[in-house]
Amino acid sequence: RNRAAVLAALDDPASTTALAHRLGLAASSVSSHLSVLRDSGLLTARRYGHQVLYERTPLGMALASGG
């Protein structure tokens, strides 16, 4: 359930901290969910300086939109 919420919350690229704040979850939980989603090919991660931003792949977008 939380993993689906993390995927759904990624309408725009976001960091672990931003997602944790947005969803009211612990950053460690969000980080674990992001790792699983990334390993499943539903997200990509891009580093910008010290920050890592996550965004949905086309597959992740399709799954999040119910298609």
N, C-alpha and C positions, 0 to 999 in steps of 0.2 A: 504494500500500500504506500509506504513512504517512498519507495523507489520510483513508483509511478508518479508520485507527486513531484519528485525531483525532476523527472523527465518533463513533466507538464509545465513546470515553472521556468523552463529554459526557453521562453519565447525570444529572449535576447541573450547573447553571451553573458555569463556571470561567473564570478569566483565562488569558491567553496564558502567563504565567509558571507558573501552576499546572499547566497542561497539558504544558508543556515538561518540567517536573520529573517529572510522572507518567509521561510517555512516554519520557523519556531522550533527548529531541531538543533541538536548538538552538531558542531562542525565536524566532529569525528564520525558521526553517523552519516552526514552528508558526504563526507570524503569517501567512506566505504561504498555508498551507493553509486557515487560518481565513478569509482574504479570499476565496479561491476558493469555499469552501463557503457563505459568506454571499452572495456574488454569484449563486450557483446556487439560492438560496432554501432551503438546507438548515439554515441557522443564522440567529439574530438576535443582535444585539449591543446591550447596554444599559450605559450609563455610570452608575456609582455613585461619585460623587466623582472621584477620580483613577483609578479602576479601571474597566475594561471587562470585563463578564462575557458570555460567549457561551453560548447554549443552542440546542438543536435546535428547529426548527419542526416542525409535524405531519408534513410531508414528510420531514424529516430523521429523525424518530423512526421512521417507517415503513421508510425505507431501512435504518436501523441495525438494526432488528429483523428484517430480511429479508422484510418484508411489502410 
